[in-house]
């Protein structure tokens, strides 16, 4: 079994994060943005650390067996709070474990419902559809998403 560790983004090597965030396979599932450079990745980390400081939010880097696998978080959304999971292709298999951790954090914060927006480049997931109270298409930042409305207490293990 792999050892998954969640760390503050300030503990993540910025150059490793830079390489991860510029991976072509990962970028196909993110909103369009310029490739990061060493300056912009540090600014991005500062933005995420500011979100992490907000009540009800948590943003973390993900290390698997000591290697950077991605980042995740509970972030503000215009309708409340949203989940974010961004993983390097090599680590896509840990997504469910990360999702469960996020749902546990959401319960810890007292959130009743969270949203999970998946870019239209990703397939719809039957397991998420079954968990969701509501599923619909949405548009954010000029891109199409499938949005899942998830009741927190039902899925915390």
C-alpha positions as CSV (number, residue, x, y, z in Angstrom):
1,X,0.0,0.0,0.0
2,X,1.2,3.5,-0.8
3,X,1.9,6.0,1.9
4,X,-0.1,9.2,1.1
5,X,0.9,12.3,3.0
6,X,-0.8,15.7,2.8
7,X,1.5,18.7,3.3
8,X,1.2,22.5,3.2
9,X,2.0,23.9,-0.2
10,X,4.9,25.8,1.5
11,X,6.5,22.4,2.1
12,X,6.4,21.4,-1.5
13,X,9.5,21.8,-3.7
14,X,8.4,24.6,-6.1
15,X,10.5,23.1,-9.0
16,X,8.8,19.7,-8.6
17,X,5.4,21.5,-8.5
18,X,6.3,23.5,-11.6
19,X,7.1,20.3,-13.5
20,X,3.9,18.6,-12.3
21,X,1.7,21.6,-13.2
22,X,3.1,21.8,-16.7
23,X,2.6,18.1,-17.5
24,X,0.8,17.8,-20.8
25,X,-1.5,15.0,-19.6
26,X,-2.5,16.9,-16.5
27,X,-3.1,20.2,-18.4
28,X,-5.7,18.5,-20.6
29,X,-7.9,18.3,-17.5
30,X,-7.4,21.8,-16.2
31,X,-8.8,25.2,-17.1
32,X,-6.6,26.8,-19.8
33,X,-3.7,28.8,-18.4
34,X,-0.2,29.7,-19.5
35,X,2.6,27.3,-18.6
36,X,4.0,28.0,-15.2
37,X,7.5,29.3,-14.7
38,X,9.5,29.6,-11.5
39,X,7.9,33.0,-10.7
40,X,4.3,32.2,-11.6
41,X,4.4,28.9,-9.6
42,X,5.4,30.7,-6.5
43,X,2.7,33.3,-7.0
44,X,0.2,30.4,-7.5
45,X,1.3,28.8,-4.2
46,X,0.8,32.1,-2.4
47,X,-2.7,32.3,-3.8
48,X,-3.5,28.8,-2.7
49,X,-2.0,29.5,0.8
50,X,-4.3,32.5,1.1
51,X,-7.3,30.2,0.3
52,X,-5.9,27.6,2.8
53,X,-6.1,30.3,5.5
54,X,-9.9,30.9,4.9
55,X,-12.4,29.3,7.3
56,X,-13.7,26.0,5.9
57,X,-10.8,25.7,3.4
58,X,-7.8,23.4,3.2
59,X,-5.3,23.2,0.3
60,X,-2.5,20.6,0.5
61,X,0.3,19.1,-1.6
62,X,0.1,15.3,-1.9
63,X,3.2,13.2,-1.4
64,X,3.1,9.5,-2.2
65,X,6.0,7.4,-0.9
66,X,7.9,10.7,-0.5
67,X,7.3,11.9,-4.1
68,X,5.1,14.8,-5.2
69,X,1.9,13.4,-6.7
70,X,-0.2,16.5,-7.0
71,X,-2.4,18.8,-4.8
72,X,-5.9,18.9,-3.5
73,X,-8.2,21.0,-1.5
74,X,-11.4,22.4,-0.3
75,X,-11.8,25.9,-1.8
76,X,-14.4,28.6,-1.9
77,X,-17.0,28.4,-4.7
78,X,-19.7,30.9,-5.6
79,X,-22.2,28.3,-4.3
80,X,-20.2,27.3,-1.2
81,X,-17.2,25.1,-1.3
82,X,-15.6,22.9,-4.0
83,X,-13.3,20.0,-4.0
84,X,-10.1,20.1,-6.1
85,X,-7.9,17.1,-6.9
86,X,-5.0,17.5,-9.3
87,X,-2.8,14.5,-9.8
88,X,0.1,13.6,-12.0
89,X,-0.9,10.9,-14.4
90,X,1.5,8.4,-12.7
91,X,-0.7,8.8,-9.5
92,X,-4.2,8.8,-11.0
93,X,-4.9,5.5,-9.1
94,X,-4.9,7.3,-5.7
95,X,-7.8,9.7,-6.6
96,X,-10.4,7.8,-4.5
97,X,-8.2,7.9,-1.4
98,X,-7.7,11.6,-1.8
99,X,-11.4,12.1,-2.4
100,X,-12.2,10.3,0.8
101,X,-9.8,12.5,2.7
102,X,-11.4,15.6,1.2
103,X,-14.8,14.5,2.3
104,X,-13.5,13.8,5.8
105,X,-12.1,17.3,5.9
106,X,-15.4,18.7,4.7
107,X,-17.1,16.9,7.5
108,X,-14.6,18.2,10.0
109,X,-15.3,21.7,8.9
110,X,-19.1,21.1,9.2
111,X,-19.9,21.5,5.5
112,X,-23.2,20.0,4.6
113,X,-22.6,19.9,0.8
114,X,-19.6,20.4,-1.5
115,X,-19.3,20.7,-5.2
116,X,-16.9,18.7,-7.4
117,X,-16.4,20.2,-10.8
118,X,-14.8,17.9,-13.4
119,X,-13.7,19.4,-16.7
120,X,-15.6,18.2,-19.7
121,X,-12.5,16.5,-21.0
122,X,-13.1,13.8,-18.3
123,X,-15.7,11.2,-18.5
124,X,-18.7,11.2,-16.2
125,X,-18.2,8.9,-13.3
126,X,-21.1,6.6,-12.4
127,X,-19.9,6.3,-8.8
128,X,-20.0,10.1,-8.4
129,X,-23.4,10.2,-10.1
130,X,-24.7,7.7,-7.6
131,X,-23.3,9.7,-4.7
132,X,-24.5,13.1,-5.9
133,X,-27.7,14.7,-5.0
134,X,-27.6,16.6,-8.3
135,X,-25.4,16.5,-11.4
136,X,-25.4,19.1,-14.1
137,X,-23.2,20.7,-16.7
138,X,-21.8,24.1,-15.8
139,X,-19.4,26.6,-17.3
140,X,-16.5,28.1,-15.4
141,X,-13.7,30.3,-16.7
142,X,-15.0,29.7,-20.2
143,X,-14.8,25.8,-20.0
144,X,-17.5,23.2,-19.6
145,X,-17.6,21.1,-16.5
146,X,-19.7,18.3,-15.0
147,X,-20.7,19.5,-11.5
148,X,-21.5,17.0,-8.8
149,X,-23.4,18.2,-5.6
150,X,-22.3,15.9,-2.8
151,X,-23.8,15.7,0.7
152,X,-20.9,15.5,3.0
153,X,-22.1,13.3,5.9
154,X,-23.2,10.4,3.8
155,X,-19.7,9.5,2.4
156,X,-17.3,10.0,5.3
157,X,-15.7,6.8,6.4
